[in-house]
Amino acid sequence: MAEQHEKALVPQIRFTGFTDPWEQRKLGELCSFSKGCGYSKNDLRDQGTPIILYGRLYTNYETQIHSVDTFVKPLENSVYSEGGEVIIPASGETAEDISIASVVEKPGIILGGDLNVITSSADIDPVFLALELSYGKPHFDLAKRAQGKSVVHIHNEDIANVFFGHPNIAEQRRIGAFFDRLDSLITLHQRKYDKLCVLKKSMLDKMFPKGGSLYPEIRFAGFTDPWEQRKLGELTESYSGGTPAAGESEFYGGSIPFIRSAEIAAESTELFLTEKGYESSSARMVKPGDVLYALYGATSGEVAVSRQKGAINQAILAILPRDDCDARYITAWLRKQKGYIVTTYLQGGQGNLSGVIVKNLEVFIPSLPEQQKIGFMLSHLDSLITLHQRKLELLRNIKKSMLDKMFV
């Protein structure tokens, strides 16, 4: 791709070999418009002819609709796709929700009545058209034209009057193919992420005893002994920290990372203490591998294995397992129990947990080797989930940046 910085109708970034300025014309000069036919959610069935209703576009947005899993018994006046139509909701709750477009890729799909249907000319690629209507300047123009109070509406004449910038058909197709590939990667990593989250939820449910049993539903081969029930305070040492006086500038800006409750899983911190700030307060040091448990505020009940050496404040409880207890296992158990702990101990206006509450929690615990296997497996799952989450964020940021720079 090559950078473009001219003031003419050219995007900031475009594919090599394309240099001509883009044209800008009203969509009514480039496309024809029609409407879908009347159906509602009440008409949906488990089987029948596939149909797209307007709600799909802004609840499950896709630039290209490849498959449809909603069906109806067709009516005589049904409007069927021929493949390549661009559709826009005719009504919805907000102008932003309905100022979006999708391409219906396959023929034979019924187009619901609350849809505006656009058929582009041979000079306009449907995917490019849908992208620019959803993300480019026409999107904002269309949103301004949407009218209504409790329900907003977009009419075909509104769409026809929107100005639309476009290059030649070859460049349009290159842009459409680029974003199609990017969307495929995003979908791939989203599916992997979702599957890993489901797997983790299942493992957390089945690898720990429940209902008073001392045996989990599934476990690693070679382990058959019953689990024990112990208080967390019998298995670990724990302490919380403190905060140096906020108004003392000489206490802050040093080299000691100051870990706050929202940073228990982070690799770095926003604040740093000086030696004087650390020594003047009840802040306590932790090291990588220690279990950190959030006691206060919005993060109450969150838990992580520390990834850095630093000082903690009073909102964090450091939990140091003894020799017969594995840190990753304790982390997994506390994470599994978060809902129960928060529901049980943060009711009635009480906004904080405490070290005493945490020490008295009853823990089901197997032998150390089995703890280590469980802790390692769940920790590995967490790493894979984080990896795909980061890839998703990166791909979405790339898409957002490219959408901003590849359209006029």
Buried (B, 14 or more C-beta within 10 A) or exposed (E): EEEBEEEEBBBBBBBEEBEEEBBEEEBBEBBEBEBBBEBEEEBBEEEBBBBBBBBBBBEEEBBBBEEBEBBBEBEEEBBBBEEBBBBBBBBBEEBBBBBBBBBBBBEEBBBBBBBBBBBBEEEBBBBBBBBBBBBBBBBBBBBEBBEBEEEBBBBBEBBBBBEBBBBEBEBBBBBBEBBBEBBEBBEBBBEBBEEBBEEBEEBBEEBBBEEEEEBBEEBEEEBEEEBEEBEBBEBBEBBBBBBBEEEEEEBBEBEBBBBBBBBBBBEEBEBBBBEBBBEBBBBBBBEEEBBBBBBBEEBBBBBBBBBBBBBBBBBBBBBBBEEEBBBBBBBBBBBBBEEEBBEEBBEEEEEBBBBEBBBEBEBBBBEBEBBBBBBBBBBEBBEBBEBBBEBBEEBBEEBEEBBEBBBB
